[in-house]
C-alpha cells in the first residue's frame, strides 16, 4: 500500500504549490500518494499540467473559490 504524503500549500502563491509537490516527490521517491492542498486558483493549471507532462496520475477537486485539493499518485 502506498503511503500518503500531505502537502499544505494553502496561503502560498504560485509557483510554490508546484515547487512543494516537486520537492515532496523527490524526497519520497516512487510509489507514494500525495494530497496537496492549495488556495491559489492558478495552482490548478500548474499542478495538472505538470502531472500530465510527466505521466503522473492527478485528480483535482475545487472545494471552494479559495481551496483546491489534488490527489496525486506517483
C-alpha positions as CSV (number, residue, x, y, z in Angstrom):
1,X,0.0,0.0,0.0
2,X,1.2,3.5,-0.8
3,X,1.8,5.9,2.0
4,X,0.0,9.3,1.7
5,X,2.1,12.5,2.0
6,X,0.1,15.6,2.7
7,X,1.4,18.9,1.3
8,X,-0.2,22.0,2.7
9,X,0.5,24.9,0.3
10,X,-2.5,27.0,1.4
11,X,-1.7,30.7,1.6
12,X,1.3,30.3,-0.8
13,X,1.2,31.9,-4.2
14,X,2.2,30.1,-7.4
15,X,4.6,28.6,-8.2
16,X,5.1,27.5,-4.5
17,X,2.5,24.7,-4.6
18,X,4.1,23.1,-7.6
19,X,7.6,23.5,-6.2
20,X,6.5,21.9,-2.9
21,X,5.0,19.0,-4.8
22,X,8.2,18.5,-6.8
23,X,10.3,18.6,-3.6
24,X,7.9,16.1,-1.9
25,X,8.1,13.7,-4.9
26,X,11.9,13.9,-5.0
27,X,12.1,13.2,-1.2
28,X,9.5,10.4,-1.2
29,X,10.6,8.5,-4.3
30,X,8.3,6.1,-6.2
31,X,5.0,4.5,-5.0
32,X,3.6,7.3,-3.0
33,X,0.3,9.2,-2.9
34,X,0.3,12.9,-2.3
35,X,-2.6,15.1,-1.1
36,X,-1.8,18.7,-2.0
37,X,-3.9,21.5,-0.5
38,X,-3.7,24.9,-2.2
39,X,-5.6,28.2,-2.0
40,X,-4.1,29.6,-5.3
41,X,-6.5,29.3,-8.2
42,X,-3.6,29.2,-10.6
43,X,-2.3,26.1,-9.0
44,X,-4.9,24.0,-10.9
45,X,-3.2,24.8,-14.2
46,X,0.3,24.3,-12.9
47,X,-0.3,21.1,-11.0
48,X,-2.5,19.4,-13.6
49,X,-0.2,20.3,-16.5
50,X,2.9,19.2,-14.6
51,X,1.3,15.8,-13.9
52,X,0.1,15.4,-17.4
53,X,3.6,16.1,-18.9
54,X,5.2,13.7,-16.5
55,X,2.7,10.8,-16.8
56,X,1.6,11.2,-13.2
57,X,-2.0,10.4,-12.1
58,X,-3.7,13.5,-10.7
59,X,-7.2,14.2,-9.6
60,X,-8.1,17.8,-8.9
61,X,-11.1,19.0,-6.8
62,X,-12.2,22.6,-6.4
63,X,-13.6,22.7,-2.9
64,X,-14.4,26.4,-2.9
65,X,-13.2,29.6,-4.6
66,X,-10.2,29.6,-2.3
67,X,-9.5,25.9,-1.7
68,X,-8.2,23.2,-4.1
69,X,-7.3,19.6,-3.4
70,X,-5.1,17.5,-5.6
71,X,-4.7,13.7,-5.2
72,X,-1.6,12.6,-6.9
73,X,-0.3,9.1,-7.4
74,X,3.4,8.7,-8.3
